[in-house]
Amino acid sequence: MAITAPFTGQYTELHLTSAIGGVLDGTSLFGEVDDLGAFESSRNVVDLLSYSDDDVRRLVTAKDNGTISVTVNWAPDTSHDDLNGLLIGAVPATFAIRWVSGTEEARVDFSAYLSSYGISHAKDDKVQCTVELTISGPVTYDLTPA
């Protein structure tokens, strides 16, 4: 199946999963994503020079998958308590972001440390939770529509 239309951010979910590629369902759902930072990977480039070199040679270092900021609509349940526990325990967890557009979906899975967790609210609006996830290891994309 080909993706027939551009995806919107309207139906995006954050899941706390047991493994990369794990099942995404109501038990893994952390919340509806209201705002999602960019997945940005980078590599440092190091100059290699030896005595009498006329030309610079370069070495590319390991890929850094960076951090991602995710804002979800907050619901005071056990999954939010789990994230606070991840922040306190300083242990990595496996996350998935799923985008849904009609009958099509795409997802990305990764392991990350929870580097910040906060709850905020506007006086007359929904309560939101923002988490900063520091990715550790590879990012797995599944961009094939279901």
N, C-alpha and C positions, 0 to 999 in steps of 0.2 A: 504494500500500500504506500502511496506517496502522500506526503503532507500536502493537503489541498488549500490551506490558507495559513496566513501568519498566526502564530500563537500570541495570545495576550497574557498579561500577568494576572488576569481576573481570577483564574482558578489555579493557584500555585500553592503547594503544600510543603511543609517541612516535616520530615519523619526522622525519628530516632530508631534505628534499625539494629538488628542483631548481627548483620554481616553485609558486606558489599553485595549488591544484587539481591538482598533479602526481600521478602514479601512486604508490600506496602498495603496496610489496611487500617482500620479504625484503632487497633491497638498500638500501632507504630506512629500514628499521626500526632505530631506535636502541636500543630496549629496551621491556620490559614495564613499564608504569607501576605502581608500588606506592602512590604518594601524589601527588595533584595538587591544587595550590592553585586558588582560584576565578579564573575569568576575570572581571575587574571593570573596567568602563570608567567614566570620570567626565568631567565638564566643570566648569571653574571658571566662576563667575558674577561679573561685574564690575559694580559700581555706576557708573552714569553720572549725574553731576549737573552742572547748569549754574547759574549765578547766578540766583537768584530761583525756582528749581524748588520746588514744593511736594511733588511726588511723585518718588520714586526710580525711575529707569528702569534696566533691567539689560541687559547684553550677555552672551551665552553664548559662551565661548571654544571652541577646537577640542577635540575628544574626545581624551582620554588613555587609551590601552588598558592602561597600567600594566605590571606585571610578573607573572610567574607562576613559581611554584616547582614543579619536577617531580622526584620521586624514582623512579628506575628500578632494577630488579635489574641489577647490574653484570655485564658480560661483557667480559673484556679482549680486545677485538678492534679492528679499524681504525676502526669508527664512534666508539668512545669516544676514540680518539686524534684523530679529526677534531674532536670538540668541544673538546678541550684546545687544539687549533690555533686554533679560533675565538676562544677566550678570549685567547690570546696575540696573535693578529692583530687583534683588536678590529674585526672586520668582521661585518656582519649576515648572517644565513642564513635560509632559509625552513624553517619547521617545520610539522608537522601532528600533531594529536592525534586518534586514532581510537578511538571506543567501539564495541565489538561486543557484540551481545546476540542470540544465536542466529543467525538469518539476516539480522538487521537491523543496520545500522551508521549512525553519525553521525560527523561530523568537523568540525574547525575548523583553519583554516590561517592563518598569520601570519608576518611577518618579525620577527626579533628579534636583539638582541645578547646574547651569552652574558656575563652579568655576574658569575657565579660558577660554579665547578665543583669538586665535592668527592667523595671516595670515603670511605665509612665502613663499619664492620662491627661486628657484635656477635660475641663470642667463639664462640658456638654457633649462629649464624644466618647468613643470606645476606649477601653483600657488596652494598652499595647505592651508587648514585651520585646526588647531588642537584645539579641545575642550576637557576640562577635566570636566567630569560629576560626581558629588558627589551624589550617589544614596540615596534616602530617602524612606524607606518603602520596600515592597516586590518586588522581581524580578519574573516575570511570564514567564515561558518558554513554547513555543509551538513547540515541536520538532517532531510533527507528520507531515510527508510529506503531502503536499496538493494534 
